[in-house]
Amino acid sequence: QSTIHLTKNPMFHSRSKHIDVRYHWIREALDEKKLKIEKIHTDLNWSDMMTKSIPIKKVEDCCQGAGILVPSN
């Protein structure tokens, strides 16, 4: 949620000063309505299987949601 807020609020903040200027293009893309930023609940975030350790049931759900075939046991 803090990332979403940061993309919508262009104010300089001491906690965001480390973000390289080349990444500020996202603000322009949002202004031009080229992108839409929204929060995705963890139950619907299919990329979880690529970024963290999760239970096998969640892996199966992520694979199904991402359209990846899961071999049966």
Secondary structure as the mmCIF struct_conf table of DSSP 4:
data_model
#
loop_
_struct_conf.conf_type_id
_struct_conf.id
_struct_conf.beg_label_comp_id
_struct_conf.beg_label_asym_id
_struct_conf.beg_label_seq_id
_struct_conf.end_label_comp_id
_struct_conf.end_label_asym_id
_struct_conf.end_label_seq_id
HELX_RH_AL_P HELX_RH_AL_P1 SER A 2 LYS A 8
TURN_TY1_P TURN_TY1_P1 SER A 14 HIS A 18
BEND BEND1 ILE A 19 ILE A 19
HELX_RH_3T_P HELX_RH_3T_P1 VAL A 21 TYR A 23
TURN_TY1_P TURN_TY1_P2 HIS A 24 HIS A 24
HELX_RH_AL_P HELX_RH_AL_P2 TRP A 25 ASP A 31
TURN_TY1_P TURN_TY1_P3 GLU A 32 LYS A 33
BEND BEND2 LYS A 34 LYS A 34
HELX_RH_3T_P HELX_RH_3T_P2 THR A 42 LEU A 44
TURN_TY1_P TURN_TY1_P4 TRP A 46 SER A 47
HELX_RH_AL_P HELX_RH_AL_P3 ASP A 48 THR A 51
BEND BEND3 LYS A 52 LYS A 52
HELX_RH_AL_P HELX_RH_AL_P4 ILE A 56 ALA A 66
TURN_TY1_P TURN_TY1_P5 GLY A 67 GLY A 67
#
